[in-house]
Amino acid sequence: ENFNHNNANRVYEAIDKRIKETYIKQGKAQNQIVVYDMYTRFIRWATDRLNQNGILAFITNSSFIDALAFDGFRKVVANEFSEIYIQNYQEQLIMFLVFKQV
């Protein structure tokens, strides 16, 4: 049996709760289950751990750019960060998020 066999169904209660309180709450799409993918989980987890001055950088897929289900994600990220830079390198995105100074 493959080591990762059950990872697709693994439960991340705390981080999924935060996604529901932020990205899902702000979204208008009917089917938002895709927002619980590992990329958004990593971004939510890291964002919650940043201090007031910080930078996140991720290599990710591009689904959050224009997919309807990610409307809440885009809205929350735009509010939580003062600067967002996205570079597209051969269909993989490198996203730099610069946290707001308060």
C-alpha positions in Angstrom: 0.0 0.0 0.0 1.2 3.5 -0.9 2.2 5.7 2.1 0.1 8.5 0.7 -3.0 6.4 0.1 -5.1 8.0 2.8 -3.8 11.5 2.6 -6.5 12.7 0.3 -9.1 12.0 3.0 -7.0 13.3 5.9 -8.9 15.7 8.2 -7.3 19.0 9.1 -9.9 20.3 11.6 -8.2 23.5 12.8 -7.0 24.8 9.4 -10.3 23.8 7.7 -12.1 25.8 10.3 -10.0 28.9 9.5 -10.6 28.4 5.8 -14.4 28.3 6.5 -14.2 31.4 8.7 -12.3 33.4 6.0 -12.1 32.2 2.4 -15.5 30.3 2.4 -17.3 33.0 4.4 -16.3 35.7 1.9 -17.0 33.6 -1.2 -20.2 33.7 -3.2 -19.7 30.5 -5.3 -22.1 27.6 -4.7 -19.5 24.8 -4.7 -16.5 25.8 -2.7 -15.2 22.4 -1.7 -12.2 22.9 -3.9 -11.1 25.7 -1.7 -10.0 23.1 0.8 -7.1 22.0 -1.4 -3.6 21.6 0.1 -2.3 24.9 -1.5 -5.0 27.0 0.2 -4.4 25.1 3.4 -0.7 25.9 3.3 -1.4 29.6 2.6 -4.0 29.9 5.4 -1.7 28.1 7.8 1.3 30.3 7.0 -0.7 33.5 6.9 -2.0 32.9 10.4 1.5 32.5 11.7 3.0 35.6 10.2 3.8 38.6 12.3 2.8 42.1 11.2 5.8 42.3 8.8 6.4 39.2 6.8 6.6 37.7 3.4 5.1 34.4 2.1 6.3 32.8 -1.1 4.7 29.8 -2.6 5.0 27.8 -5.8 1.4 26.8 -6.6 -1.1 25.9 -9.3 -3.1 28.7 -10.9 -6.6 27.6 -10.0 -7.1 30.5 -7.5 -6.5 33.1 -10.2 -9.8 33.0 -12.0 -11.8 30.1 -10.7 -15.2 31.1 -9.4 -14.9 28.9 -6.3 -11.9 30.9 -5.2 -13.6 34.4 -5.1 -13.5 34.4 -1.3 -9.9 33.4 -1.2 -8.9 36.2 -3.6 -10.9 38.8 -1.5 -9.4 37.7 1.8 -5.8 37.6 0.5 -6.3 41.0 -1.1 -7.4 42.4 2.3 -4.8 40.6 4.4 -1.7 41.6 2.4 -0.5 45.0 1.3 1.3 43.6 -1.8 0.8 40.6 -4.0 3.2 39.5 -6.7 2.5 36.6 -9.0 4.9 35.3 -11.6 4.0 32.6 -14.1 6.8 30.2 -14.9 5.8 27.4 -17.3 2.3 27.0 -15.9 3.5 27.0 -12.3 2.9 30.2 -10.3 5.2 31.7 -7.8 3.2 33.9 -5.5 4.8 36.4 -3.1 2.5 37.9 -0.5 3.8 40.8 1.6 2.0 41.2 4.9 0.6 44.6 6.0 2.3 46.8 8.4 -0.1 48.0 11.1 
